[in-house]
């Protein structure tokens, strides 16, 4: 396993953990009766979109030109 593969694995794991954490906070807020659901979506939609965009951009990024 090369250093590049290890870095890719760490980046992928980190992005997955962030997506899971944001999803957990979203679900916790949705089921909390003290918080309005519209406010949760206003607060979490931009970071969630950014992280998902980073994840997709990383996965669809340039490929190795090695045979």
VEXVEX-348669 format. One record per residue: x, y, z of N, C-alpha, C, O in turn; residue number from 0; residue in three letters. Coordinates in steps of 0.2 Angstrom, whole numbers, plus 5000, padded with zeros to 4 digits. Example, Ala and Ser with C-alpha at 12.3 -4.5 7.8 and 13.67 -1.06 7.14 Angstrom:
ATOM  n.px  n.py  n.pz  ca.px  ca.py  ca.pz  c.px  c.py  c.pz  o.px  o.py  o.pz  lolum  kero
ATOM  5066  4972  5039   5062   4978   5039  5066  4984  5039  5071  4983  5042      0   ALA
ATOM  5064  4989  5035   5068   4995   5036  5064  5000  5039  5067  5006  5040      1   SER
***
This chain:
ATOM  n.px  n.py  n.pz  ca.px  ca.py  ca.pz  c.px  c.py  c.pz  o.px  o.py  o.pz  lolum  kero
ATOM  5004  4994  5000   5000   5000   5000  5005  5006  5000  5009  5007  5004      0   UNK
ATOM  5003  5010  4995   5007   5016   4995  5005  5022  4999  5000  5022  5002      1   UNK
ATOM  5009  5027  5000   5007   5033   5004  5001  5036  5001  4997  5039  5005      2   UNK
ATOM  5000  5037  4995   4995   5040   4991  4988  5036  4993  4983  5039  4994      3   UNK
ATOM  4989  5029  4993   4983   5025   4995  4981  5026  5002  4975  5026  5004      4   UNK
ATOM  4986  5027  5007   4984   5028   5014  4981  5035  5015  4976  5036  5019      5   UNK
ATOM  4983  5040  5011   4980   5047   5011  4973  5046  5009  4969  5049  5012      6   UNK
ATOM  4972  5043  5003   4965   5042   5001  4961  5039  5006  4955  5041  5006      7   UNK
ATOM  4963  5034  5009   4959   5030   5014  4957  5035  5020  4952  5035  5022      8   UNK
ATOM  4962  5039  5022   4961   5043   5028  4956  5049  5026  4951  5050  5030      9   UNK
ATOM  4957  5051  5020   4952   5057   5018  4945  5054  5017  4940  5057  5019     10   UNK
ATOM  4944  5048  5014   4938   5045   5013  4935  5043  5020  4929  5044  5021     11   UNK
ATOM  4938  5040  5025   4936   5039   5031  4934  5045  5035  4928  5045  5038     12   UNK
ATOM  4938  5051  5034   4936   5057   5038  4929  5060  5035  4925  5062  5039     13   UNK
ATOM  4929  5060  5028   4923   5063   5025  4917  5058  5027  4911  5061  5028     14   UNK
ATOM  4917  5052  5027   4912   5048   5029  4910  5049  5037  4904  5049  5038     15   UNK
ATOM  4915  5050  5041   4913   5051   5048  4909  5058  5049  4905  5059  5053     16   UNK
ATOM  4912  5063  5045   4908   5070   5045  4901  5069  5043  4897  5072  5046     17   UNK
ATOM  4900  5066  5037   4893   5065   5035  4889  5061  5040  4883  5063  5041     18   UNK
ATOM  4891  5056  5043   4888   5052   5048  4886  5057  5054  4881  5057  5057     19   UNK
ATOM  4891  5061  5056   4890   5066   5062  4885  5071  5060  4880  5072  5064     20   UNK
ATOM  4885  5074  5054   4880   5079   5052  4873  5076  5052  4868  5079  5054     21   UNK
ATOM  4873  5069  5049   4866   5066   5049  4864  5064  5056  4858  5065  5057     22   UNK
ATOM  4868  5063  5060   4866   5061   5067  4863  5068  5071  4858  5067  5074     23   UNK
ATOM  4866  5073  5070   4864   5079   5073  4857  5081  5069  4853  5084  5073     24   UNK
ATOM  4857  5080  5063   4850   5082   5060  4845  5078  5062  4839  5080  5064     25   UNK
ATOM  4846  5071  5063   4841   5067   5066  4839  5069  5073  4833  5068  5075     26   UNK
ATOM  4844  5070  5077   4843   5072   5084  4839  5078  5085  4835  5079  5089     27   UNK
ATOM  4840  5083  5080   4837   5089   5080  4830  5088  5078  4825  5092  5080     28   UNK
ATOM  4829  5084  5073   4822   5083   5071  4817  5080  5076  4811  5081  5076     29   UNK
ATOM  4820  5076  5080   4816   5072   5085  4816  5076  5092  4813  5074  5097     30   UNK
ATOM  4819  5082  5092   4819   5086   5098  4813  5091  5098  4813  5095  5093     31   UNK
ATOM  4808  5090  5102   4802   5094   5102  4804  5102  5104  4799  5106  5102     32   UNK
ATOM  4809  5103  5106   4811   5110   5108  4814  5114  5102  4814  5120  5102     33   UNK
ATOM  4815  5111  5097   4818   5114   5091  4814  5114  5085  4811  5108  5084     34   UNK
ATOM  4813  5119  5081   4809   5119   5075  4813  5116  5070  4819  5117  5069     35   UNK
ATOM  4809  5112  5066   4812   5108   5060  4815  5113  5055  4820  5111  5052     36   UNK
ATOM  4812  5118  5054   4814   5123   5048  4821  5126  5050  4825  5127  5046     37   UNK
ATOM  4822  5127  5056   4828   5130   5059  4834  5125  5058  4840  5127  5056     38   UNK
ATOM  4833  5119  5059   4838   5114   5058  4840  5113  5051  4846  5113  5050     39   UNK
ATOM  4835  5113  5046   4837   5113   5039  4841  5119  5037  4846  5118  5033     40   UNK
ATOM  4839  5125  5040   4843   5131   5038  4850  5131  5040  4855  5133  5037     41   UNK
ATOM  4851  5128  5046   4858   5127   5049  4862  5122  5046  4868  5123  5045     42   UNK
ATOM  4859  5116  5045   4863   5110   5043  4864  5109  5035  4868  5106  5033     43   UNK
ATOM  4859  5112  5031   4859   5111   5024  4866  5113  5021  4869  5110  5017     44   UNK
ATOM  4868  5119  5022   4874   5122   5019  4881  5117  5020  4884  5115  5016     45   UNK
ATOM  4882  5116  5027   4888   5111   5028  4887  5104  5025  4892  5101  5023     46   UNK
ATOM  4881  5102  5026   4880   5095   5023  4881  5095  5015  4884  5090  5013     47   UNK
ATOM  4879  5100  5012   4880   5100   5005  4887  5101  5003  4890  5098  4998     48   UNK
ATOM  4891  5105  5007   4898   5106   5006  4902  5100  5007  4906  5098  5003     49   UNK
ATOM  4900  5096  5012   4904   5090   5014  4902  5084  5008  4907  5081  5006     50   UNK
ATOM  4896  5084  5006   4894   5079   5001  4897  5081  4995  4900  5077  4991     51   UNK
ATOM  4897  5087  4993   4901   5090   4987  4908  5088  4987  4911  5086  4982     52   UNK
ATOM  4911  5089  4993   4918   5088   4993  4920  5080  4993  4924  5078  4989     53   UNK
ATOM  4915  5076  4995   4916   5069   4995  4915  5067  4987  4919  5063  4985     54   UNK
ATOM  4910  5069  4984   4909   5067   4977  4915  5070  4973  4917  5067  4968     55   UNK
ATOM  4917  5076  4974   4922   5079   4970  4929  5075  4971  4933  5074  4967     56   UNK
ATOM  4930  5073  4977   4936   5069   4979  4936  5062  4975  4940  5060  4972     57   UNK
ATOM  4930  5059  4975   4929   5052   4972  4929  5053  4964  4932  5048  4961     58   UNK
ATOM  4927  5058  4962   4927   5059   4954  4933  5063  4952  4933  5065  4946     59   UNK
ATOM  4937  5064  4956   4943   5068   4955  4948  5065  4949  4946  5059  4947     60   UNK
ATOM  4953  5068  4948   4957   5065   4942  4960  5058  4944  4962  5057  4950     61   UNK
ATOM  4960  5054  4939   4962   5047   4940  4970  5047  4939  4972  5051  4935     62   UNK
ATOM  4973  5041  4941   4980   5040   4940  4980  5038  4933  4976  5035  4930     63   UNK
ATOM  4986  5041  4929   4987   5039   4922  4991  5033  4922  4994  5031  4916     64   UNK
ATOM  4993  5030  4927   4997   5024   4927  4993  5018  4924  4987  5017  4925     65   UNK
ATOM  4997  5014  4920   4993   5008   4917  4992  5003  4922  4989  4997  4921     66   UNK
***
